[in-house]
Amino acid sequence: MMVEILIFLVAGIGALFIAGYSVHMFVGGLVAQDTEKQIIFVVCAIVFCAMAYMAWDVVQRRTGKK
């Protein structure tokens, strides 16, 4: 179980980094820095929520509640 949690954490951190960097590559230089940071925060929050839901679903399926 601990190995799976470690793998989920590494994958999650990597996904958040890639999401933030891809937003930076798309809008960097086109908008103000403050706006870029706000967009990065919103996108990373959405990605975090999606990953949290997927992790919750995995736990529910493994415990047999679904």
Secondary structure, DSSP 8 states (H G I E B T S, - for coil): -HHHHHHHHHHHHHHHHHHHHHHHHHHBTTB-HHHHHHHHHHHHHHHHHHHHHHHHHHHHHHHT--
